[in-house]
Amino acid sequence: MALHAELHRHLGGSVVPRILWRYLHRQDAPLARDYPDYADFEDYYTRPRKTLDEYLELHSLVESVQTLETLPYFICRLLRGAYVFEDLAYLEIRYTPYLRTDPSLAEADRLRQMHQIIEVVAEATRQTDYPIVTSQILCLHSRLPERVNRAIVEAAASHASVCAIDLAGGDKAYRDRMPEWVELYKSALARGLKTTAHLYETPDGCYPELLPYVSRIGHGIQIPLLQPELLPALAKRNQCLEICPTTYLKTGTLSTLEPLKQVFDRCFDAGVDIAICTDNAGLHNVRLPFEYENLLTLDIIDFSQLQQCQSAAFRHAFAWPHSKSPAEALRDGSVSLAASR
């Protein structure tokens, strides 16, 4: 069995369309009445969008059904599919806990409920039937106010099952709040958290001010495409790009995957590591091995480069013993099913 590490997968985008469609029908949700036929729902759920902002609207759909009560259901099915169909040994699940809290509650109560959400996710990932080492990444969000994002950083630092923070949401919205993001990331690093952020995914998301404060870069494809002069600094800081190929087609960022050849070539030449990821495997109806195979089939990378990316994923994993191979770590118990800092 090949063992893979997945460093960039959103909890909301991880729900495959068939499971979500069945859940909506069991709950008699309005969207189920709009799509009584599964094929029509799958087309709606997985079709490409014109922009990143339009694509992100789908996350709101899934976030609304991932509640304190239903999260174990969705996480169990996520891990089952990842173990059976993707051979994952390690998985970092990222999500915004505040957006899973009860919206009928006052803000202070929702902030307290975030801690329950984190604990429920931690418990749900301890699946002995599907033994994948997991850790949580909590996402700050460009739609949320500063006080809520600060509370997310504090929650991340207070739970051992959380390894890092992320910054998500439409990247256009980052611009006017950059001093706030830098301050929050400095605070996270001071508390011992690792960091990643959705940066340089689109031409609108190019913010060099935040680069010194991230351990890894979520996407980052516009750095080798538009600002390759930044690559030596990334290599010096040992920052890894989390490349999610299918995402760029689904969001309209790229019309084909051909430009990714330049991304990979320039990064390899500069000594910048890349981890290949799915981002939103459910929204795309695509699993990690397909991302590998597709890049090989299109001659974007070769097998040697693929192996380098697979090794880089474990090397840059936030909660994996980097001195050991996947098989060694699992065999000698160096990692537990729910990894912690």
C-alpha positions in Angstrom: 0.0 0.0 0.0 1.3 3.4 -1.0 1.1 5.9 1.9 0.3 9.5 1.2 0.1 12.8 3.2 -2.6 15.4 2.4 -1.7 18.8 3.7 -4.5 21.0 2.2 -8.0 19.7 2.6 -11.0 21.7 3.8 -13.5 20.0 6.0 -16.4 21.6 4.1 -15.0 20.8 0.7 -14.2 17.2 1.6 -17.8 16.0 1.5 -18.3 14.0 -1.7 -21.5 14.8 -3.6 -23.2 11.5 -3.1 -22.9 11.6 0.7 -24.0 15.3 0.8 -27.0 14.6 -1.5 -28.2 11.7 0.6 -27.8 13.7 3.8 -29.8 16.6 2.4 -32.6 14.2 1.3 -32.8 12.5 4.7 -33.2 16.0 6.2 -35.7 17.1 3.6 -33.5 20.2 3.0 -34.7 22.8 0.5 -31.7 22.0 -1.8 -32.8 18.4 -1.9 -36.2 19.4 -3.3 -34.4 21.5 -5.9 -32.3 18.5 -6.9 -34.4 15.3 -6.6 -32.1 13.5 -9.1 -28.5 12.8 -8.0 -26.9 13.4 -11.4 -28.3 17.0 -11.5 -27.0 17.7 -8.0 -23.6 16.3 -8.8 -23.4 18.6 -11.9 -24.4 21.6 -9.8 -22.0 20.8 -6.9 -18.9 19.9 -8.9 -19.1 22.1 -12.1 -16.4 24.7 -12.6 -17.2 28.3 -11.4 -16.1 31.5 -13.1 -14.3 33.1 -10.2 -12.9 32.1 -6.8 -15.6 34.1 -5.0 -18.4 32.2 -6.8 -16.6 29.0 -6.0 -16.3 29.8 -2.3 -20.1 30.2 -2.0 -20.3 26.4 -2.1 -18.5 26.3 1.2 -21.3 28.1 2.9 -23.7 25.4 1.8 -21.7 22.7 3.5 -20.8 24.8 6.6 -24.5 25.2 7.3 -25.0 21.4 7.7 -21.7 20.7 9.6 -22.9 21.3 13.1 -21.8 20.1 16.5 -24.2 17.2 16.1 -23.4 16.2 12.5 -19.6 16.7 12.4 -18.9 13.1 13.5 -21.0 11.8 10.6 -19.2 13.8 8.0 -15.7 13.2 9.4 -16.2 9.4 9.6 -17.1 9.3 5.9 -14.2 11.6 5.1 -11.7 9.3 6.8 -13.3 6.1 5.4 -13.0 7.4 1.9 -9.5 8.7 2.4 -8.3 5.4 3.9 -10.0 3.1 1.5 -9.6 5.0 -1.8 -6.6 7.3 -1.2 -4.2 5.3 1.0 -3.7 8.3 3.2 -1.4 7.9 6.2 -1.6 11.6 7.3 -4.3 14.2 6.9 -4.5 17.8 8.0 -8.2 18.9 8.1 -8.7 22.7 7.9 -11.9 24.6 8.7 -13.3 27.7 10.4 -14.8 26.6 13.7 -16.9 29.7 14.2 -18.8 28.9 11.0 -19.8 25.5 12.5 -21.3 27.1 15.6 -25.1 27.7 16.1 -25.9 31.0 14.3 -28.9 31.6 16.6 -26.5 32.0 19.6 -25.0 35.3 20.7 -21.4 35.9 19.5 -20.0 35.2 23.0 -21.7 31.9 23.1 -20.6 31.0 19.6 -17.0 31.8 20.6 -17.4 29.4 23.6 -19.0 26.8 21.3 -15.9 26.8 19.0 -14.0 24.9 21.7 -16.7 22.2 21.7 -16.4 22.0 17.9 -12.7 21.5 18.1 -13.1 18.8 20.7 -15.8 17.0 18.6 -13.5 17.1 15.5 -10.6 15.7 17.6 -12.7 12.9 18.9 -14.2 12.1 15.6 -10.8 11.7 13.9 -9.8 9.0 16.3 -11.1 6.3 14.0 -9.6 2.9 14.7 -11.4 1.5 11.7 -9.6 4.0 9.4 -6.3 4.7 11.1 -5.2 7.9 9.5 -3.0 10.3 11.5 -4.9 13.6 11.6 -4.4 17.1 12.9 -6.5 20.2 12.7 -5.8 23.6 11.1 -8.1 26.4 12.1 -8.9 28.9 9.5 -9.2 32.6 10.1 -11.6 34.1 7.6 -11.7 37.3 5.6 -15.5 37.6 6.3 -15.1 37.5 10.0 -14.3 40.5 12.3 -10.9 40.8 13.9 -12.2 39.9 17.4 -13.5 36.5 16.1 -10.3 35.8 14.2 -8.3 36.6 17.3 -10.5 34.2 19.3 -9.8 31.5 16.7 -6.0 32.0 17.2 -6.5 31.7 21.0 -8.6 28.6 20.5 -6.0 27.0 18.3 -3.3 27.6 20.9 -5.4 26.1 23.7 -6.1 22.7 22.0 -3.3 20.2 21.4 -5.1 18.6 18.5 -4.7 21.9 16.5 -1.3 22.2 14.8 -1.7 25.5 12.8 -3.8 28.4 11.6 -4.7 29.3 8.1 -6.2 32.4 6.4 -9.1 31.6 4.1 -11.9 33.4 2.3 -11.8 35.6 -0.8 -8.2 36.9 -1.2 -9.4 40.3 -2.5 -10.6 41.0 1.0 -7.2 40.6 2.6 -5.8 43.8 1.2 -7.3 46.4 3.5 -6.7 44.3 6.7 -3.1 43.3 6.1 -1.7 44.8 9.4 -4.4 42.9 11.3 -3.4 39.6 9.6 0.3 40.2 10.2 -0.4 40.8 13.9 -2.5 37.7 14.2 0.1 35.6 12.6 2.8 37.0 14.8 0.6 36.1 17.8 0.1 32.5 16.5 3.8 32.0 16.0 4.6 33.3 19.5 2.1 30.7 20.9 3.9 27.9 19.2 1.5 27.3 16.3 2.5 26.5 12.8 1.1 28.7 10.0 -0.2 28.6 6.5 -2.3 30.9 4.4 -4.2 31.1 1.1 -1.8 33.3 -0.7 -0.8 33.9 -4.3 -3.6 31.6 -5.5 -4.9 34.3 -7.9 -3.4 37.5 -9.2 -5.5 39.3 -6.7 -4.0 37.4 -3.8 -0.4 38.5 -4.0 0.6 39.8 -0.6 4.4 39.6 0.1 3.8 41.3 3.5 2.5 38.0 4.9 5.1 35.7 3.4 7.6 35.9 6.3 5.0 34.7 8.8 3.8 31.5 7.1 5.4 28.1 7.5 3.8 26.9 4.3 2.0 28.7 1.5 -1.5 27.6 0.5 -1.4 27.4 -3.3 1.2 30.1 -4.1 1.2 29.4 -7.8 1.4 33.1 -8.7 4.8 33.3 -7.1 6.6 31.3 -9.8 4.2 32.5 -12.5 4.3 36.3 -11.7 7.0 36.9 -9.1 9.7 34.2 -9.5 12.2 36.6 -7.9 10.6 35.7 -4.6 11.5 32.0 -4.9 15.1 32.2 -3.4 13.6 33.7 -0.2 11.1 30.9 0.0 13.8 28.3 -0.4 15.9 30.0 2.3 12.9 30.0 4.7 12.1 26.4 3.8 8.6 27.2 2.8 6.6 24.6 0.9 3.8 25.4 -1.6 0.5 23.5 -1.2 -0.4 23.0 -4.9 -4.0 21.9 -5.6 -4.3 21.4 -9.4 -8.0 20.8 -9.9 -8.9 23.9 -7.8 -7.4 26.2 -10.4 -9.7 24.8 -13.1 -12.8 24.8 -10.8 -12.2 28.5 -9.8 -11.4 29.8 -13.2 -7.9 30.8 -12.1 -6.4 28.7 -14.9 -8.1 27.5 -18.1 -5.8 24.5 -18.4 -3.2 22.9 -16.1 -0.4 23.6 -18.6 1.0 26.7 -16.7 1.6 24.4 -13.7 4.6 22.9 -15.6 6.3 26.3 -15.2 5.3 26.4 -11.6 6.8 23.0 -10.8 9.9 23.6 -13.0 10.7 27.0 -11.5 10.2 25.7 -7.9 12.4 22.6 -8.4 15.1 24.8 -10.0 14.9 27.2 -7.0 14.9 24.5 -4.4 11.3 25.2 -3.2 9.4 22.2 -2.1 5.9 21.4 -3.4 3.2 19.2 -1.8 0.4 18.1 -4.2 -3.0 18.4 -2.5 -6.7 18.2 -3.3 -8.0 21.3 -1.4 -11.7 20.3 -1.8 -11.8 16.7 -2.9 -15.6 16.5 -2.5 -16.4 19.7 -4.5 -14.1 18.4 -7.2 -15.1 14.8 -7.0 -11.4 14.0 -7.3 -9.1 12.1 -4.9 -5.4 12.6 -4.3 -4.1 9.8 -6.5 -6.0 11.3 -9.4 -4.2 14.6 -8.9 -0.9 12.7 -9.1 -1.9 10.7 -12.2 -3.3 13.7 -14.0 -0.1 15.7 -13.6 1.9 12.7 -14.9 -0.4 12.1 -17.8 -0.2 15.8 -18.9 3.6 15.7 -18.6 3.6 18.5 -16.1 5.8 16.4 -13.8 7.7 13.1 -14.2 7.8 10.2 -11.7 11.0 11.5 -10.0 9.4 14.8 -9.4 6.2 13.2 -8.1 8.2 11.2 -5.6 9.9 14.4 -4.5 6.5 16.0 -3.9 5.3 13.0 -2.0 8.3 13.1 0.3 8.0 16.8 0.7 4.4 16.4 1.9 5.6 14.3 4.9 8.6 16.5 5.4 6.5 19.6 5.8 3.6 18.0 7.6 3.0 20.0 10.8 2.3 16.9 13.1 4.5 14.1 11.7 7.8 12.9 13.0 10.0 14.1 10.1 12.9 11.8 10.9 10.9 8.7 10.0 9.3 7.2 6.9 5.5 6.7 6.9 5.8 3.0 7.4 8.3 3.3 10.2 6.3 5.9 12.1 3.1 3.9 11.9 4.9 0.7 12.8 6.7 1.9 15.9 3.9 4.1 17.2 5.7 7.4 16.7 2.4 9.0 15.8 -1.1 8.6 17.1 -4.4 8.7 15.2 -5.1 12.2 16.4 -1.7 14.0 16.2 -1.0 16.9 18.5 1.6 19.7 18.7 
